[in-house]
Structures are given as structure tokens and as C-alpha cells.
Amino acid sequence: MKVRVRNPADVLKAMLLIVFACLASGTLTEGPASATPTDRIMAAAVKPTLSVPPTLDRADVEPWLDGFMSIALPRSDIAGATVAIVKDGQVVLTKGYGYADVERRVSVDAERHLFRVASISKLFTWTAVMQQVEKGKIDLDADINRYLDFKIPPYRGKPLTMRNLMTHTAGFELVMRDLFSAKPNGTNLGATLKLWVPSRIYAPGTTPTYSNYGPALAGYIVERVSGEPFDNYIDRHILRPLEMTRTTSRQPVPTPLAKDLSKAYLLGSGSAFPFEYVSYRPAGGLSSTAPDIARFMIAHLNDGTLGTNRILRPETARMMHTTPYPMLPPLHSMGFGFYQHDINGRRVIVHDGDTRFFHSQLNLFLDDQVGIFVSFNSTGRDGAADILRAALFTGFSDRYFPGTQIDSRVDRKVAAEHARAMVGNYVVSDRSATNFLALNQIKNQTVIELDADGNLVISSFTGLDGAPKRWREIAPFVWREVNGKERLAAQVVDGRPVRFSVDEYAPLVVWDRLPWWRSSRWLEPLARGAFLLLLLTVAAWPVGAALRRYSGRPSLLPATDRRVYIGLGLASLAGLIVPSLWQDTIEPIMTFTADPQTIDLRIISMSLLTAFAYAGGLLLALVNARLAWRNRGWASRLWSLALMLSFSILVWIAWLAKLLSFSTDF
């Protein structure tokens, strides 16, 4: 459910690059019977892409897909996968791979086993919204407070609309609390939403900020305007008309289906994990099978119709499939729920989804009447599932819908100027801004640099080979990935790039340039210097005591100075351990393993410790500097100034990271 930049290990990526090459060649199953699997992979990897695309039918796609999965799953340590492919209103293939239950050696049966599809659930919520739009019960451009029993205040003078929610332009900050839980975390959707309304960090309609709170809010509005509980509504108005009998948005999964729910894994070689409860059910609570998702894909490809049953009017379905919100032309745009994923000149719309364990993607080739869905029940080694679904989509597209990519080039001198203008530190729009998780945006800033050829380099964006992606300018402030398909584009204001995105993420998030005073380029070295001063201050305690004991000289500091000195030492010691303690607090939150019973106390305790260490340390450093300049030598005076500067830097960073906010809303 969360957009992520991939950064897996190089060894795994190199393996997946070979699989990807095999996908493009379509020869995974070729080779003499005596050849080993590795021999066949390496032979296939060097073969050229097929010059004439094969027919997309079961006879061709099944062995191709079998080859991919037979290599990718075990090499990536993924337990199992389920796949559906449709074309021209018919199911081409549904098939399971690997294991739904590793311990019991139960193979995935696509017809039987349910997978958690996470954020693909949003497509069902948006379909429900558009059904209510058709009935005149929801106005896409009305203030959503018209439909709610609690207040969403305007932001920067603009009310929030359903159009903002559907296009992820509501401006909400990131929500992490209780997003996934191993225990039931509330079934009352309205009560869950009222616990905390996330802060807005962008004006509505101005910036894509991928949100789970927004779709959950939309689901609650459907519940209120229809008069039906959300789960009942989805059952009656989408699942039943499409005969999706093995799909549910209910948590836990109802008993008749629960026995067929695939187990969840981080690694296929590891232990299974409990059922993941999603607090914002309309944003990610759905469980389904590949054949059921195939029916949903066919209905949308057929403008809202499956057989004699219709869930949307044709004009409404087409409205959902268009992309009216290009935040950074010419990159991929956002539609009403679906987002653009064009490839090889083909019009494609997509939605993917991630829980902690399940990773899914649904792609619709609109003009070709083709859909492909895949879901993995494991994250895999170094986040391999994220890479595999991207490789599967690209390989499928290159095999059945190949296209020629022709780019123009920008004048070398102009390109060099534009590239230099892009260099800097950026922060993603989908972020925490008002609580302690803002620390992530100091630690994990996106940095654009240049290589020796003047290409843009972003180390946190890596390709299948594990190397940072490089980008060459093909139009003014538009770059193409070197040896790849993806584009990067910048928004320019007064001749200066102020934000950028790439095709994969452009419908959902952008990266904004940071002002110099928030850049890690200087915050990190300053912080390292400050921590070094604190370390030396702490080390001075035992060293000074040892020297005094050795020389037999007592401390000559007055009582007041001595108390301040001891306080500074304690503050310095606390200041040194604060970062690791915050890391220990944040890591389980980001991996959804934090104990909900103790997390609030932990956050408040950490905020108090941070205040003592840094704000208290700064106050003591000021007092110490005053005392030093009254009655001590120059060395002590200079040290007092350095210590005062160190604590000032750490207070500034703690303020930027919201470590002093004492907020337990995250």
C-alpha cells in the first residue's frame, strides 16, 4: 500500500536481470534436455528479442510464464504467486506457482487460494464511488464535508473534494500508525477515521501525495450516502454482479474462505506470519483469487460490463480510465483511481498493492483489451517481489506488444546547463511532516548528482543490475533512463527546477527540492562534528578523573561550575544515544511490528529524553560558556563555544525532524 523506491542487493538484481533478459527473448523453456537450468538461462539471456511478436494465447504464454516463475521464485526466496491474464473478454490463463503453505507443501491453486491484494482494493472503492456519482449521490467537486459526520477543515482556503481523493491530490501527510496489524484494529470505519485526521502538507489539487487515509475516507462516504456498511456495499454492487464469489473485503476473511487463504511470508524459506489486518479497509483490505480478479479486469476493459451484468455505465468507466491529471507532463498521469503505465506506445493503466508480505500488480492494456494480474505471497530476498512484478510487466509487454523507442537529443551545452541545475537534495511528497517520522526525510533525502558524461545519477533509484540509474536529456528538462524506458522530468519555476518525478511514480508522488537549510549535504557533516564534540566531552570525564588521581590534584572548579560540568556530561551522554534509540523506535513502526500497547509511552519518553539531551544541553552549554568566559582560560572558553554550537546544531536538527513535537499521531 505504500510507494517504495527499490534498492535491493546487487547479487539478487544481477540474477533478476538474467531472468528479465530471458523474458524478453521468450526462450526460458528452450534448450536441450541435458542442459542444466543455469545453462538454459544463460543461453537464453544472450539471444535477441523476438522479431515478430507471438500470439497472446495460452499455448504461448503458459510456457513463457512457467519458465519465468520456475526460476524467479526459488532464486528470490518467494513462496508462491498467482497470475491471471485476460484478452478480448476471455480468460487466457489463471495459474498458481510455488506454495500457498510452505510447511504443509500445499501448492498454489489459482482457482482456490486467496491472496491479499492490498492497494488494488482501492479500485473497488473508486468503482463504488463512481457508482454513487452515477446515482447523483456524490458530486466529485463538492466539499466532502457535505457527506461526512465529522469535519475535514479546508487547507490554504481550499476545501477537500472527492476528485482530490480519487487523484491522490488531497495533500495528506503519510499515515503509518496501525496501517497493518496482526490483531483486529477496529471494524468501525468511521470511528477509525475520526481517531486522527492527518495534517495536510500541500493544498488540495496541487501535488500528488499517495494516501491510504483518502481512499478510506471515500469508502466511508460511500457507506454514508448509500446507507449500507462498506463491506456489504462491495458485496452487493460489485462482487455479486461480477460473480466474484471468492473475494471479500471483510477482516478476518469469512470462515468458508479462510481455509483457502494463502499464508504470508517475508521469505519463502522462513516462517509464515499471521493475517494482516488493514485499519483502512477500503484502501487495502481485499482478499481475492486470480480468476476473480480476471473477472474484474474484463469488466473494466469492457467499459463496466461482464456478460449481461453492468457495474458502471460506459462513459463512467471510460472516465475512470482517462488520465486528466498530468502533474509533470509528459510523464505518466493520474486518472480516477487507475494511473497511467504506458509502455512501447501502448496505453496501459495500472494499480499495484503492497502489504508487508503480499505484493500485487494489475495492468490493463486498454486498446488491446488485455489485462495481466500477479500477486506474490512473500516479499522475497531484498524486496525481490517488487522487482519481479516490474520485470514481469516489462517482459510481457516487450514480448507481446513490442515497440520502438526513438528519442531526440538536446544540445550538449544546454543539456549540461540543465543537468547542473538539477543537482541537489530532494524530499518525496508522500512523507511524514508533523511527527517524529520526519526524521526519515533528513536521513533518506534523494540526491541528484552527475556522472562523468553529464548524465543525472540518483543512487537511491537502482536498475535490475543493482547499479544507480543514469538519465540522459531527450527534451528540455526531460530525461530518459540510459539503456531503459523510464523518463524523468522536472517542473521549472523562474528557470530553476523545483520538483521532479519519474514515470513509475509520477501519478502518485513527486520529489520537491529542499532549501539549503534542510539539506543533508551540510546537516550530516555538521551533525557528525557535533556528535564528535559530545563524545569528547563524555570521554573527558574518565580521562580527567584519571589524570587528577594520578597527579593527586583535586578539581579546582567552583561548585556551580562543577554542577554545570556534570550536567553537560550527562546531556552529552544522552545526546549520543538518542539517535540509536530513535532508530530502535522508528524501525518497528516502518515494518509494522511495533507494539501498539507501548508505542505511545515510548514516543513520549524519547521526546523527553531528546529535550533533556539537546534543549537541556544547549541551556547548560550557554551557562557553561558564560562561566568559562568569566574565570577560565582560553582553551576552556573555546571549548565552551564549540560545545554551545554543537548543541545548537542538534537542537536545530531535532526541530526539523519533529523529535520535540511529543506527537503520538503518525
Stockholm file with secondary structure:
# STOCKHOLM 1.0

chainA/1-666         MKVRVRNPADVLKAMLLIVFACLASGTLTEGPASATPTDRIMAAAVKPTLSVPPTLDRADVEPWLDGFMSIALPRSDIAGATVAIVKDGQVVLTKGYGYADVERRVSVDAERHLFRVASISKLFTWTAVMQQVEKGKIDLDADINRYLDFKIPPYRGKPLTMRNLMTHTAGFELVMRDLFSAKPNGTNLGATLKLWVPSRIYAPGTTPTYSNYGPALAGYIVERVSGEPFDNYIDRHILRPLEMTRTTSRQPVPTPLAKDLSKAYLLGSGSAFPFEYVSYRPAGGLSSTAPDIARFMIAHLNDGTLGTNRILRPETARMMHTTPYPMLPPLHSMGFGFYQHDINGRRVIVHDGDTRFFHSQLNLFLDDQVGIFVSFNSTGRDGAADILRAALFTGFSDRYFPGTQIDSRVDRKVAAEHARAMVGNYVVSDRSATNFLALNQIKNQTVIELDADGNLVISSFTGLDGAPKRWREIAPFVWREVNGKERLAAQVVDGRPVRFSVDEYAPLVVWDRLPWWRSSRWLEPLARGAFLLLLLTVAAWPVGAALRRYSGRPSLLPATDRRVYIGLGLASLAGLIVPSLWQDTIEPIMTFTADPQTIDLRIISMSLLTAFAYAGGLLLALVNARLAWRNRGWASRLWSLALMLSFSILVWIAWLAKLLSFSTDF
#=GR chainA/1-666 SS CCCCCCCCCHHHHHHHHHHHHHHHHTCTTCSCTTSCHHHHHHHHHTSCCCSSCCCCSHHHHHHHHHHHHHHHHHHHTCCEEEEEEEETTEEEEEEEEEEEETTTTEECCTTTCBEECGGGHHHHHHHHHHHHHHTTSCCTTSBGGGGCSSCCCCBTTBCCBHHHHHTTCSCBCCCCTTSEESSCCCSCHHHHHHHCCCCBSSCTTTSCBCCSHHHHHHHHHHHHHHTSCHHHHHIIIIITTTTCTTCBCCSSCCHHHHTTBCCEESSTTSCEECCCEESSHHHHCCEECHHHHHHHHHHHHTTTEETTEESSCHHHHHHHHSCCBCSSTTSCCBCSSCEECCBTTBCEEEEEEECSSCEEEEEEEGGGTEEEEEEESBCCTTSHHHHHHHHHHHHHHHHHSCCCCCCCCCCHHHHHHHHHHHCEEEEESSSCCSSGGGGHHHHTCEEEEECTTSCEEEEEEECTTSSEEEEEEEETTEEEETTSSCEEEEEEETTEEEEEEETTTTTTBCEEECCGGGCHHHHHHHHHHHHHHHHHHHHHHHHHHHHHHHHTCCCCSCHHHHHHHHHHHHHHHHHHHHHHHHHHHHHHHHTTCCCTTTHHHHHHHHHHHHIIIIIIHHHHHHHHHHHHHHHSCHHHHHHHHHHHHHHHHHHHHHHHTTTTSCCCCC
#=GC SS_cons         CCCCCCCCCHHHHHHHHHHHHHHHHTCTTCSCTTSCHHHHHHHHHTSCCCSSCCCCSHHHHHHHHHHHHHHHHHHHTCCEEEEEEEETTEEEEEEEEEEEETTTTEECCTTTCBEECGGGHHHHHHHHHHHHHHTTSCCTTSBGGGGCSSCCCCBTTBCCBHHHHHTTCSCBCCCCTTSEESSCCCSCHHHHHHHCCCCBSSCTTTSCBCCSHHHHHHHHHHHHHHTSCHHHHHIIIIITTTTCTTCBCCSSCCHHHHTTBCCEESSTTSCEECCCEESSHHHHCCEECHHHHHHHHHHHHTTTEETTEESSCHHHHHHHHSCCBCSSTTSCCBCSSCEECCBTTBCEEEEEEECSSCEEEEEEEGGGTEEEEEEESBCCTTSHHHHHHHHHHHHHHHHHSCCCCCCCCCCHHHHHHHHHHHCEEEEESSSCCSSGGGGHHHHTCEEEEECTTSCEEEEEEECTTSSEEEEEEEETTEEEETTSSCEEEEEEETTEEEEEEETTTTTTBCEEECCGGGCHHHHHHHHHHHHHHHHHHHHHHHHHHHHHHHHTCCCCSCHHHHHHHHHHHHHHHHHHHHHHHHHHHHHHHHTTCCCTTTHHHHHHHHHHHHIIIIIIHHHHHHHHHHHHHHHSCHHHHHHHHHHHHHHHHHHHHHHHTTTTSCCCCC
//
